[in-house]
Amino acid sequence: MVKSPKILLGVTGSINIATIFVYISALQSELQCRMHIMMTPAAQSFIPASTLIHSIDGDVFVDLSAKGDFKMPHVELTHWADAIVVLPASANTIAKVAHGFAQDIVSSTILCANSPVIFLPSMYLGMWHKPSVKRNINQLREDGYHVYPALDATSTGNERMGGALPAPQTAASYVKQILTKSSD
Ligand SMILES: Cc1cc2nc3c(=O)[nH]c(=O)nc-3n(C[C@H](O)[C@H](O)[C@H](O)COP(=O)(O)O)c2cc1C
């Protein structure tokens, strides 16, 4: 793995966005990484970008507008990033990427990306068990994306969450493992 990898964190509209700060902190301490964040409009309705900016050394991108050195963020961020981590990954963003949509900064950037893209899904159990969601997850894997192996309600102890997030340290180790393999 490269020293101080550059992580582009894609944050989407899942209820678990409430825990995002702990995951950012785990990624920073496990990887010693530099970080930019991009947020979907739905994610911004949960947490404003101005709140996230204080926890990283980089910027928070909320749309496709030029920002700082990035004149076309959805293209140039992909050159900058060693990996894109989508956390939490909503069912809607998973569907967008599985079908090649580019409707916001997260899905547009992923459609341009060559670096590894890692999804950590998070959604209610009812969504998780839908055939359409399963199809989309399978499609992501077939297309070469990394999707964190599903956690079910029994293993998380949360009866309502299906594709639940792993513990922050586990998520950070998973990302590190993929970065290490991809730089071999
Ligand atoms: C309170 C609330 C909680 C939600 N939690 C989830 C969730 O955990 N997972 C999910 O996939 N969608 C969840 N949604 C629905 C998404 O926010 C919605 O599908 C949205 O369009 C996602 O957009 P995005 O993928 O562009 O971020 C929730 C919506 C609300 C209002």
The ligand as a MOL file (V3000), in Angstrom:
LIG
                    3D

  0  0  0     0  0            999 V3000
M  V30 BEGIN CTAB
M  V30 COUNTS 31 33 0 0 0
M  V30 BEGIN ATOM
M  V30 1 C -34.8290 8.8940 7.7530 0
M  V30 2 C -34.3870 8.1710 6.5120 0
M  V30 3 C -33.5480 7.0920 6.6210 0
M  V30 4 C -33.1150 6.4080 5.4850 0
M  V30 5 N -32.2490 5.3720 5.6360 0
M  V30 6 C -31.8180 4.7130 4.5440 0
M  V30 7 C -30.8840 3.6630 4.6860 0
M  V30 8 O -30.4310 3.3100 5.7880 0
M  V30 9 N -30.4530 3.0500 3.5580 0
M  V30 10 C -30.8910 3.3990 2.3110 0
M  V30 11 O -30.4640 2.7760 1.3420 0
M  V30 12 N -31.7790 4.4030 2.1490 0
M  V30 13 C -32.2470 5.0760 3.2210 0
M  V30 14 N -33.1300 6.0960 3.0850 0
M  V30 15 C -33.6240 6.4430 1.7310 0
M  V30 16 C -32.5900 7.2730 0.9570 0
M  V30 17 O -32.2540 8.4370 1.6730 0
M  V30 18 C -33.1560 7.6130 -0.4280 0
M  V30 19 O -33.3340 6.4280 -1.1830 0
M  V30 20 C -32.3040 8.5870 -1.1740 0
M  V30 21 O -32.8740 8.8200 -2.4400 0
M  V30 22 C -30.8650 8.0900 -1.3370 0
M  V30 23 O -30.1980 8.9250 -2.2520 0
M  V30 24 P -28.6530 8.7720 -2.5720 0
M  V30 25 O -28.3690 7.3550 -2.8520 0
M  V30 26 O -28.4810 9.6350 -3.8000 0
M  V30 27 O -27.8880 9.3150 -1.4180 0
M  V30 28 C -33.5770 6.8110 4.2020 0
M  V30 29 C -34.4050 7.9290 4.0950 0
M  V30 30 C -34.8050 8.5920 5.2310 0
M  V30 31 C -35.6920 9.8130 5.0760 0
M  V30 END ATOM
M  V30 BEGIN BOND
M  V30 1 1 1 2
M  V30 2 1 2 3
M  V30 3 2 2 30
M  V30 4 2 3 4
M  V30 5 1 4 5
M  V30 6 1 4 28
M  V30 7 2 5 6
M  V30 8 1 6 7
M  V30 9 1 6 13
M  V30 10 2 7 8
M  V30 11 1 7 9
M  V30 12 1 9 10
M  V30 13 2 10 11
M  V30 14 1 10 12
M  V30 15 2 12 13
M  V30 16 1 13 14
M  V30 17 1 14 15
M  V30 18 1 14 28
M  V30 19 1 15 16
M  V30 20 1 16 17
M  V30 21 1 16 18
M  V30 22 1 18 19
M  V30 23 1 18 20
M  V30 24 1 20 21
M  V30 25 1 20 22
M  V30 26 1 22 23
M  V30 27 1 23 24
M  V30 28 2 24 25
M  V30 29 1 24 26
M  V30 30 1 24 27
M  V30 31 2 28 29
M  V30 32 1 29 30
M  V30 33 1 30 31
M  V30 END BOND
M  V30 END CTAB
M  END
